[in-house]
Amino acid sequence: MNRVVVAALSAGAAVIVAVPATAQVSMQGMDMKGMKMPMKPPAKKKAPPTTLAKRPTTRRPAAKPVAVQKPPAKAMESMAMPGMDMSDAAKASTDQPMSGMDMSGEKASADSSSGKAMSGMTMPDMQASGTALPAGNAPAPMPPTDHYADRFFPPAEIHKAHEAMMRQEGGRNFSKIMFNLAEYQIRDGKDGYRWDGEGWFGGDINRLVIKTEGEGTFREGIDSAEVQALYSRAIGPYFNLQAGVRHDFQPSPTRTYATVGFEGLAPYLFEVEGAAFLSDKGDLLGRLEGYYDQRITQRLILQPRVELNLSAQDVPENRLGAGLTNAELGLRLRYEFVREFAPYIGVSDDAKTGRTAEFARADGKDATSTSFVAGVHFWF
């Protein structure tokens, strides 16, 4: 009887001592850095192969389940790790078995081991990432330059290369000659002619411009003719400032003028020009003109045109009166066979006003005239 009692007490003590040791072994196999929890139970040893001899069929009595005692609190304190709240861990370890610990012969649930047993654990060694990075004090990167090659080649060499590229891609000199008007005028009994053109040579910014315009009557000669030589300077994307000289060959006596003017493209694509002329005799004249190309089709274009001439004082020798000397209104329809050549037809009305009209009547000429015109608009 005493031997049976001693054997029972020895078996109970062995079970109590084995439980904390098993828990420590299972905790040592856990990788706390990556928190990898083994999900598979340890492999069971294969049973030795049985012999062909029949085994006895007698049933053995079922073994009674051994009661597992909860480890004491002091044993759990020895298992403490940095950053682990042992109050929650102890409760989790006593209430729910951790994954990988086969304490009762049943498989532990992965959800219970990760959600309940590991609650309360913090990872102080995990590094910040994403938007949780601390503010830095590194210097800002250098701003990018206009050209990537500037980073590798000397500035002097890059400057030469830029100049060569600008000359090749548009910085060269060009030339153009254009006659906006070159027409035959059919008047009441006195047919005439008129021209208005210009030519220039230079680049996009600086140019030499030659302008000429005039009119005459058949069998009576040239009524007026002038030539301007101007330096033109671009003052914006659409306008040029011009300065130079103007010389009148007709009417007589001839005059030479210092000239300051402008030309350009106004809003809504109106071509405009203006100039002031100061003669060598002190006479001050002015001129404003403009026209607009209204495209009816890609080749058929209607061009309304207006020109106003002014004088600051009376110039009797040139038959000019102070104020608005004359106004010309015209409407011309042209057809562009090619962009460089377009014949046109139209109508033009010229009216002298004020003292200029009085000078014309005194000379036996009409103050107003209306002409049907036919001509050619061309450039090259």
DRENDO-1510 file (C-alpha; in Angstrom, 1 decimal, always signed):
<recs>
REC; n; res; u; v; w
REC; 1; MET; +0.0; +0.0; +0.0 .
REC; 2; ASN; +2.8; +2.4; +0.9 .
REC; 3; ARG; +4.5; +1.7; -2.4 .
REC; 4; VAL; +1.4; +2.6; -4.4 .
REC; 5; VAL; +1.1; +5.9; -2.6 .
REC; 6; VAL; +4.7; +6.7; -3.1 .
REC; 7; ALA; +4.4; +5.9; -6.9 .
REC; 8; ALA; +1.4; +8.1; -7.3 .
REC; 9; LEU; +3.1; +11.1; -5.5 .
REC; 10; SER; +6.2; +10.6; -7.7 .
REC; 11; ALA; +4.1; +10.7; -10.9 .
REC; 12; GLY; +2.3; +13.9; -9.9 .
REC; 13; ALA; +5.5; +15.7; -9.0 .
REC; 14; ALA; +7.0; +14.7; -12.4 .
REC; 15; VAL; +4.0; +16.2; -14.2 .
REC; 16; ILE; +4.2; +19.5; -12.3 .
REC; 17; VAL; +7.9; +19.9; -13.0 .
REC; 18; ALA; +7.5; +18.9; -16.7 .
REC; 19; VAL; +4.9; +21.6; -17.5 .
REC; 20; PRO; +7.1; +24.7; -16.9 .
REC; 21; ALA; +10.1; +23.1; -18.7 .
REC; 22; THR; +7.9; +22.3; -21.7 .
REC; 23; ALA; +6.7; +25.9; -21.7 .
REC; 24; GLN; +10.2; +27.2; -21.6 .
REC; 25; VAL; +11.3; +25.0; -24.5 .
REC; 26; SER; +8.4; +26.1; -26.6 .
REC; 27; MET; +9.1; +29.8; -25.9 .
REC; 28; GLN; +12.7; +29.3; -26.9 .
REC; 29; GLY; +11.7; +28.2; -30.3 .
REC; 30; MET; +9.7; +31.4; -31.0 .
REC; 31; ASP; +11.3; +34.0; -33.3 .
REC; 32; MET; +10.1; +37.2; -31.6 .
REC; 33; LYS; +11.7; +39.5; -34.3 .
REC; 34; GLY; +9.5; +38.3; -37.1 .
REC; 35; MET; +6.9; +36.7; -34.8 .
REC; 36; LYS; +6.8; +33.5; -36.8 .
REC; 37; MET; +4.5; +31.1; -35.0 .
REC; 38; PRO; +4.8; +27.5; -36.0 .
REC; 39; MET; +1.4; +26.3; -37.1 .
REC; 40; LYS; +2.1; +22.6; -37.5 .
REC; 41; PRO; +2.4; +20.3; -34.5 .
REC; 42; PRO; +5.6; +18.4; -34.1 .
REC; 43; ALA; +5.8; +15.3; -36.2 .
REC; 44; LYS; +5.0; +12.1; -34.5 .
REC; 45; LYS; +7.3; +9.2; -34.5 .
REC; 46; LYS; +6.4; +6.4; -36.8 .
REC; 47; ALA; +5.4; +3.2; -35.2 .
REC; 48; PRO; +7.7; +0.2; -35.7 .
REC; 49; PRO; +6.5; -2.1; -38.4 .
REC; 50; THR; +4.2; -4.8; -37.1 .
REC; 51; THR; +4.9; -8.5; -37.7 .
REC; 52; LEU; +2.6; -10.7; -39.7 .
REC; 53; ALA; +1.6; -12.5; -36.5 .
REC; 54; LYS; -1.8; -11.6; -35.2 .
REC; 55; ARG; -1.9; -9.6; -32.1 .
REC; 56; PRO; -4.3; -10.3; -29.3 .
REC; 57; THR; -7.6; -8.6; -29.6 .
REC; 58; THR; -8.0; -7.9; -26.0 .
REC; 59; ARG; -8.9; -4.4; -25.2 .
REC; 60; ARG; -6.9; -2.4; -22.8 .
REC; 61; PRO; -8.6; -0.1; -20.4 .
REC; 62; ALA; -8.6; +3.6; -21.5 .
REC; 63; ALA; -6.0; +5.8; -19.8 .
REC; 64; LYS; -7.4; +8.4; -17.5 .
REC; 65; PRO; -6.6; +12.0; -18.6 .
REC; 66; VAL; -3.9; +13.6; -16.4 .
REC; 67; ALA; -4.9; +16.9; -14.9 .
REC; 68; VAL; -2.5; +19.7; -16.0 .
REC; 69; GLN; -1.7; +22.2; -13.3 .
REC; 70; LYS; -1.4; +25.9; -14.2 .
REC; 71; PRO; +2.2; +27.1; -13.8 .
REC; 72; PRO; +2.8; +29.4; -10.9 .
REC; 73; ALA; +3.1; +33.2; -11.3 .
REC; 74; LYS; +6.8; +33.1; -10.5 .
REC; 75; ALA; +7.5; +30.7; -13.3 .
REC; 76; MET; +5.8; +33.1; -15.8 .
REC; 77; GLU; +7.8; +36.0; -14.5 .
REC; 78; SER; +11.0; +34.1; -15.4 .
REC; 79; MET; +9.7; +33.9; -19.0 .
REC; 80; ALA; +9.3; +37.7; -19.3 .
REC; 81; MET; +10.8; +39.4; -22.4 .
REC; 82; PRO; +11.6; +43.1; -23.1 .
REC; 83; GLY; +8.5; +45.0; -24.0 .
REC; 84; MET; +6.1; +42.3; -23.0 .
REC; 85; ASP; +3.3; +43.0; -20.6 .
REC; 86; MET; +3.3; +40.0; -18.4 .
REC; 87; SER; +0.0; +40.7; -16.8 .
REC; 88; ASP; -1.7; +40.1; -20.2 .
REC; 89; ALA; +0.7; +37.4; -21.3 .
REC; 90; ALA; +0.2; +35.4; -18.1 .
REC; 91; LYS; -3.5; +35.6; -18.4 .
REC; 92; ALA; -3.3; +34.5; -22.1 .
REC; 93; SER; -0.9; +31.7; -21.4 .
REC; 94; THR; -3.0; +30.3; -18.6 .
REC; 95; ASP; -6.4; +30.7; -20.4 .
REC; 96; GLN; -5.4; +30.0; -24.0 .
REC; 97; PRO; -2.6; +27.7; -25.2 .
REC; 98; MET; -0.1; +29.4; -27.6 .
REC; 99; SER; +0.4; +28.1; -31.2 .
REC; 100; GLY; +3.0; +25.4; -31.3 .
REC; 101; MET; +2.5; +24.3; -27.7 .
REC; 102; ASP; +0.8; +20.9; -27.5 .
REC; 103; MET; -0.1; +20.8; -23.9 .
REC; 104; SER; -3.3; +18.8; -24.0 .
REC; 105; GLY; -3.0; +16.8; -27.1 .
REC; 106; GLU; -5.4; +19.1; -29.1 .
REC; 107; LYS; -4.4; +21.5; -31.9 .
REC; 108; ALA; -4.3; +25.1; -30.9 .
REC; 109; SER; -6.2; +27.7; -33.0 .
REC; 110; ALA; -4.0; +30.1; -35.0 .
REC; 111; ASP; -6.5; +33.0; -34.5 .
REC; 112; SER; -6.6; +32.5; -30.7 .
REC; 113; SER; -2.8; +32.3; -30.5 .
REC; 114; SER; -2.2; +35.5; -32.6 .
REC; 115; GLY; -5.2; +37.5; -31.4 .
REC; 116; LYS; -5.4; +36.7; -27.7 .
REC; 117; ALA; -2.2; +35.1; -26.6 .
REC; 118; MET; +0.0; +37.8; -28.2 .
REC; 119; SER; -2.1; +40.8; -27.2 .
REC; 120; GLY; -0.3; +43.3; -25.1 .
REC; 121; MET; +3.1; +42.7; -26.8 .
REC; 122; THR; +5.0; +45.7; -28.2 .
REC; 123; MET; +8.0; +45.8; -30.6 .
REC; 124; PRO; +10.3; +48.6; -29.5 .
REC; 125; ASP; +13.0; +47.6; -32.1 .
REC; 126; MET; +10.8; +48.0; -35.2 .
REC; 127; GLN; +12.1; +50.9; -37.4 .
REC; 128; ALA; +9.9; +53.8; -38.6 .
REC; 129; SER; +8.9; +53.7; -42.3 .
REC; 130; GLY; +6.6; +55.5; -44.7 .
REC; 131; THR; +5.2; +58.8; -43.4 .
REC; 132; ALA; +6.5; +58.1; -39.9 .
REC; 133; LEU; +10.0; +59.0; -40.9 .
REC; 134; PRO; +11.6; +61.7; -38.7 .
REC; 135; ALA; +12.3; +65.1; -40.3 .
REC; 136; GLY; +15.7; +65.5; -41.8 .
REC; 137; ASN; +18.1; +68.4; -42.3 .
REC; 138; ALA; +19.8; +67.3; -45.6 .
REC; 139; PRO; +20.5; +70.1; -48.1 .
REC; 140; ALA; +18.1; +70.5; -51.0 .
REC; 141; PRO; +19.1; +69.1; -54.4 .
REC; 142; MET; +20.5; +71.6; -57.0 .
REC; 143; PRO; +17.8; +73.1; -59.3 .
REC; 144; PRO; +17.8; +71.7; -62.8 .
REC; 145; THR; +19.3; +73.8; -65.6 .
REC; 146; ASP; +17.6; +74.6; -68.9 .
REC; 147; HIS; +19.9; +72.2; -70.8 .
REC; 148; TYR; +21.2; +68.9; -69.5 .
REC; 149; ALA; +24.5; +69.4; -71.2 .
REC; 150; ASP; +25.2; +72.4; -69.0 .
REC; 151; ARG; +26.1; +70.0; -66.2 .
REC; 152; PHE; +29.0; +68.5; -68.0 .
REC; 153; PHE; +30.5; +71.1; -70.4 .
REC; 154; PRO; +32.2; +74.4; -69.7 .
REC; 155; PRO; +29.9; +77.5; -69.9 .
REC; 156; ALA; +32.0; +79.1; -72.7 .
REC; 157; GLU; +31.7; +76.0; -74.9 .
REC; 158; ILE; +28.0; +75.7; -74.2 .
REC; 159; HIS; +27.4; +79.4; -75.1 .
REC; 160; LYS; +29.1; +78.9; -78.5 .
REC; 161; ALA; +27.0; +75.8; -79.1 .
REC; 162; HIS; +23.8; +77.8; -78.3 .
REC; 163; GLU; +24.7; +80.6; -80.7 .
REC; 164; ALA; +25.4; +78.1; -83.5 .
REC; 165; MET; +22.0; +76.4; -82.8 .
REC; 166; MET; +20.1; +79.7; -82.9 .
REC; 167; ARG; +21.7; +80.7; -86.2 .
REC; 168; GLN; +20.8; +77.3; -87.6 .
REC; 169; GLU; +17.2; +77.2; -86.3 .
REC; 170; GLY; +16.1; +80.8; -87.0 .
REC; 171; GLY; +18.8; +83.3; -86.0 .
REC; 172; ARG; +19.9; +83.8; -89.6 .
REC; 173; ASN; +19.1; +86.7; -91.9 .
REC; 174; PHE; +16.2; +86.5; -94.3 .
REC; 175; SER; +14.6; +88.7; -97.0 .
REC; 176; LYS; +11.2; +89.3; -98.4 .
REC; 177; ILE; +9.6; +91.6; -101.0 .
REC; 178; MET; +5.8; +92.0; -101.0 .
REC; 179; PHE; +3.4; +94.2; -102.9 .
REC; 180; ASN; +0.1; +94.4; -101.2 .
REC; 181; LEU; -1.2; +96.7; -104.0 .
REC; 182; ALA; -0.2; +96.7; -107.6 .
REC; 183; GLU; -3.4; +97.7; -109.5 .
REC; 184; TYR; -5.1; +99.4; -112.4 .
REC; 185; GLN; -7.7; +101.9; -111.4 .
REC; 186; ILE; -10.7; +102.6; -113.7 .
REC; 187; ARG; -12.0; +106.1; -113.0 .
REC; 188; ASP; -14.6; +108.4; -114.6 .
REC; 189; GLY; -12.7; +109.3; -117.8 .
REC; 190; LYS; -9.2; +109.3; -116.2 .
REC; 191; ASP; -7.8; +105.8; -115.6 .
REC; 192; GLY; -4.8; +105.5; -113.3 .
REC; 193; TYR; -2.6; +103.2; -111.4 .
REC; 194; ARG; -1.3; +102.7; -107.8 .
REC; 195; TRP; +1.3; +100.7; -105.9 .
REC; 196; ASP; +2.1; +100.0; -102.3 .
REC; 197; GLY; +4.9; +97.6; -101.4 .
REC; 198; GLU; +7.9; +96.9; -99.1 .
REC; 199; GLY; +11.0; +94.8; -98.9 .
REC; 200; TRP; +13.1; +93.9; -95.9 .
REC; 201; PHE; +16.3; +92.1; -95.1 .
REC; 202; GLY; +17.4; +90.9; -91.6 .
REC; 203; GLY; +16.5; +88.6; -88.8 .
REC; 204; ASP; +13.7; +88.3; -86.3 .
REC; 205; ILE; +14.8; +91.3; -84.2 .
REC; 206; ASN; +16.7; +93.7; -86.5 .
REC; 207; ARG; +15.8; +94.5; -90.1 .
REC; 208; LEU; +16.4; +97.0; -92.9 .
REC; 209; VAL; +13.1; +97.9; -94.5 .
REC; 210; ILE; +12.4; +99.7; -97.8 .
REC; 211; LYS; +8.9; +101.0; -98.4 .
REC; 212; THR; +7.4; +102.6; -101.5 .
REC; 213; GLU; +4.0; +103.8; -102.5 .
REC; 214; GLY; +2.5; +106.2; -105.1 .
REC; 215; GLU; -0.2; +106.7; -107.7 .
REC; 216; GLY; -0.6; +108.4; -111.1 .
REC; 217; THR; -2.9; +109.1; -114.0 .
REC; 218; PHE; -2.3; +107.8; -117.5 .
REC; 219; ARG; -1.2; +110.5; -119.9 .
REC; 220; GLU; -0.6; +112.9; -117.0 .
REC; 221; GLY; +2.2; +111.3; -115.2 .
REC; 222; ILE; +2.9; +110.5; -111.5 .
REC; 223; ASP; +0.8; +112.4; -109.0 .
REC; 224; SER; +2.7; +111.2; -105.9 .
REC; 225; ALA; +5.7; +108.9; -105.2 .
REC; 226; GLU; +7.8; +108.2; -102.1 .
REC; 227; VAL; +10.5; +105.9; -100.8 .
REC; 228; GLN; +11.3; +105.1; -97.2 .
REC; 229; ALA; +14.5; +103.6; -95.8 .
REC; 230; LEU; +13.9; +102.4; -92.2 .
REC; 231; TYR; +15.6; +100.5; -89.4 .
REC; 232; SER; +13.1; +98.1; -87.9 .
REC; 233; ARG; +13.5; +96.7; -84.4 .
REC; 234; ALA; +11.1; +94.1; -82.8 .
REC; 235; ILE; +9.7; +95.5; -79.6 .
REC; 236; GLY; +7.4; +92.5; -78.9 .
REC; 237; PRO; +6.1; +89.3; -80.5 .
REC; 238; TYR; +3.8; +91.3; -82.8 .
REC; 239; PHE; +5.1; +94.8; -83.2 .
REC; 240; ASN; +8.1; +96.5; -84.7 .
REC; 241; LEU; +9.4; +100.0; -84.1 .
REC; 242; GLN; +10.8; +101.8; -87.1 .
REC; 243; ALA; +12.9; +104.9; -87.8 .
REC; 244; GLY; +14.6; +106.3; -90.8 .
REC; 245; VAL; +14.1; +108.7; -93.7 .
REC; 246; ARG; +11.5; +109.3; -96.4 .
REC; 247; HIS; +12.0; +111.1; -99.6 .
REC; 248; ASP; +9.1; +112.3; -101.9 .
REC; 249; PHE; +9.9; +112.5; -105.6 .
REC; 250; GLN; +6.4; +113.9; -106.3 .
REC; 251; PRO; +4.7; +116.3; -105.9 .
REC; 252; SER; +7.1; +119.1; -106.6 .
REC; 253; PRO; +8.8; +120.6; -104.8 .
REC; 254; THR; +10.4; +117.5; -103.4 .
REC; 255; ARG; +10.8; +116.9; -99.6 .
REC; 256; THR; +12.9; +114.7; -97.3 .
REC; 257; TYR; +11.5; +113.7; -94.0 .
REC; 258; ALA; +12.8; +112.1; -90.8 .
REC; 259; THR; +10.5; +109.2; -90.0 .
REC; 260; VAL; +9.5; +107.4; -86.8 .
REC; 261; GLY; +6.8; +104.7; -87.0 .
REC; 262; PHE; +5.5; +101.3; -86.1 .
REC; 263; GLU; +3.9; +98.3; -87.7 .
REC; 264; GLY; +2.5; +95.1; -86.4 .
REC; 265; LEU; -0.4; +92.7; -85.9 .
REC; 266; ALA; -3.1; +94.1; -83.6 .
REC; 267; PRO; -5.6; +91.9; -81.7 .
REC; 268; TYR; -8.1; +90.0; -84.0 .
REC; 269; LEU; -5.4; +89.9; -86.7 .
REC; 270; PHE; -5.6; +93.5; -87.9 .
REC; 271; GLU; -2.5; +94.6; -89.8 .
REC; 272; VAL; -1.8; +98.2; -88.7 .
REC; 273; GLU; +0.9; +100.8; -89.5 .
REC; 274; GLY; +1.5; +104.3; -88.3 .
REC; 275; ALA; +4.2; +106.9; -88.8 .
REC; 276; ALA; +5.1; +110.6; -88.2 .
REC; 277; PHE; +7.2; +112.6; -90.8 .
REC; 278; LEU; +9.2; +115.7; -90.1 .
REC; 279; SER; +10.4; +117.5; -93.3 .
REC; 280; ASP; +13.6; +119.4; -93.8 .
REC; 281; LYS; +11.4; +122.5; -94.0 .
REC; 282; GLY; +9.8; +121.9; -90.6 .
REC; 283; ASP; +6.5; +120.4; -92.0 .
REC; 284; LEU; +5.0; +117.7; -89.8 .
REC; 285; LEU; +2.8; +115.0; -91.4 .
REC; 286; GLY; +1.2; +111.8; -90.2 .
REC; 287; ARG; -0.2; +108.6; -91.6 .
REC; 288; LEU; -2.3; +105.7; -90.2 .
REC; 289; GLU; -3.4; +102.7; -92.2 .
REC; 290; GLY; -4.7; +99.2; -91.6 .
REC; 291; TYR; -6.3; +96.2; -93.3 .
REC; 292; TYR; -7.8; +92.9; -92.4 .
REC; 293; ASP; -7.7; +89.6; -94.4 .
REC; 294; GLN; -11.1; +87.9; -94.0 .
REC; 295; ARG; -10.8; +84.4; -95.4 .
REC; 296; ILE; -13.9; +83.2; -97.0 .
REC; 297; THR; -12.3; +80.0; -98.1 .
REC; 298; GLN; -8.7; +78.8; -97.9 .
REC; 299; ARG; -8.0; +80.6; -101.2 .
REC; 300; LEU; -10.7; +83.3; -101.5 .
REC; 301; ILE; -9.9; +86.3; -99.2 .
REC; 302; LEU; -11.8; +89.6; -98.7 .
REC; 303; GLN; -9.6; +92.6; -97.6 .
REC; 304; PRO; -11.1; +95.8; -96.3 .
REC; 305; ARG; -8.5; +98.6; -96.2 .
REC; 306; VAL; -8.4; +102.2; -94.8 .
REC; 307; GLU; -5.6; +104.9; -95.0 .
REC; 308; LEU; -5.7; +108.3; -93.4 .
REC; 309; ASN; -3.2; +111.1; -94.0 .
REC; 310; LEU; -2.8; +114.1; -91.8 .
REC; 311; SER; -0.9; +117.4; -91.7 .
REC; 312; ALA; -0.1; +119.6; -88.7 .
REC; 313; GLN; -0.1; +122.8; -90.8 .
REC; 314; ASP; -0.9; +124.1; -94.3 .
REC; 315; VAL; +1.7; +123.3; -96.9 .
REC; 316; PRO; +0.5; +125.4; -99.9 .
REC; 317; GLU; +3.4; +124.4; -102.2 .
REC; 318; ASN; +2.5; +120.7; -101.8 .
REC; 319; ARG; -1.3; +121.5; -101.9 .
REC; 320; LEU; -1.9; +120.2; -98.4 .
REC; 321; GLY; -4.1; +121.7; -95.8 .
REC; 322; ALA; -4.0; +121.4; -92.0 .
REC; 323; GLY; -5.9; +118.5; -90.4 .
REC; 324; LEU; -7.1; +115.4; -92.2 .
REC; 325; THR; -5.8; +115.8; -95.8 .
REC; 326; ASN; -7.4; +112.7; -97.4 .
REC; 327; ALA; -9.0; +109.3; -96.5 .
REC; 328; GLU; -9.0; +106.2; -98.7 .
REC; 329; LEU; -11.4; +103.4; -98.2 .
REC; 330; GLY; -11.2; +100.2; -100.2 .
REC; 331; LEU; -12.5; +96.7; -100.4 .
REC; 332; ARG; -10.7; +94.0; -102.5 .
REC; 333; LEU; -11.4; +90.4; -103.1 .
REC; 334; ARG; -8.5; +88.2; -104.1 .
REC; 335; TYR; -8.0; +84.6; -105.1 .
REC; 336; GLU; -4.7; +82.9; -104.1 .
REC; 337; PHE; -3.7; +80.4; -106.8 .
REC; 338; VAL; -0.7; +80.0; -104.6 .
REC; 339; ARG; +0.2; +81.9; -101.5 .
REC; 340; GLU; +2.7; +84.0; -103.4 .
REC; 341; PHE; +0.4; +85.1; -106.2 .
REC; 342; ALA; -3.2; +86.3; -105.9 .
REC; 343; PRO; -5.0; +88.5; -108.5 .
REC; 344; TYR; -7.8; +90.6; -107.1 .
REC; 345; ILE; -10.7; +93.0; -108.0 .
REC; 346; GLY; -12.3; +95.6; -105.8 .
REC; 347; VAL; -13.4; +99.2; -105.3 .
REC; 348; SER; -11.6; +102.2; -103.8 .
REC; 349; ASP; -12.9; +105.6; -102.8 .
REC; 350; ASP; -10.5; +108.5; -102.1 .
REC; 351; ALA; -11.8; +111.8; -100.6 .
REC; 352; LYS; -9.8; +115.0; -99.9 .
REC; 353; THR; -11.0; +117.1; -97.0 .
REC; 354; GLY; -10.7; +120.6; -95.6 .
REC; 355; ARG; -8.1; +122.9; -97.1 .
REC; 356; THR; -6.7; +120.1; -99.2 .
REC; 357; ALA; -10.0; +119.8; -101.0 .
REC; 358; GLU; -10.0; +123.5; -101.7 .
REC; 359; PHE; -6.5; +123.3; -103.2 .
REC; 360; ALA; -7.7; +120.5; -105.5 .
REC; 361; ARG; -10.7; +122.4; -106.7 .
REC; 362; ALA; -8.6; +125.4; -107.3 .
REC; 363; ASP; -6.3; +123.3; -109.6 .
REC; 364; GLY; -9.3; +122.0; -111.5 .
REC; 365; LYS; -9.3; +118.5; -110.0 .
REC; 366; ASP; -12.1; +116.5; -108.2 .
REC; 367; ALA; -12.0; +116.4; -104.4 .
REC; 368; THR; -13.4; +112.8; -104.4 .
REC; 369; SER; -13.0; +109.9; -106.8 .
REC; 370; THR; -14.3; +106.3; -106.9 .
REC; 371; SER; -12.4; +103.7; -108.8 .
REC; 372; PHE; -12.9; +100.1; -109.8 .
REC; 373; VAL; -9.6; +98.3; -109.4 .
REC; 374; ALA; -8.0; +95.1; -110.7 .
REC; 375; GLY; -4.5; +94.1; -109.6 .
REC; 376; VAL; -2.2; +91.5; -108.2 .
REC; 377; HIS; -1.0; +90.8; -104.7 .
REC; 378; PHE; +2.3; +89.0; -104.7 .
REC; 379; TRP; +5.4; +88.4; -102.7 .
REC; 380; PHE; +8.7; +86.5; -103.0 .
</recs>
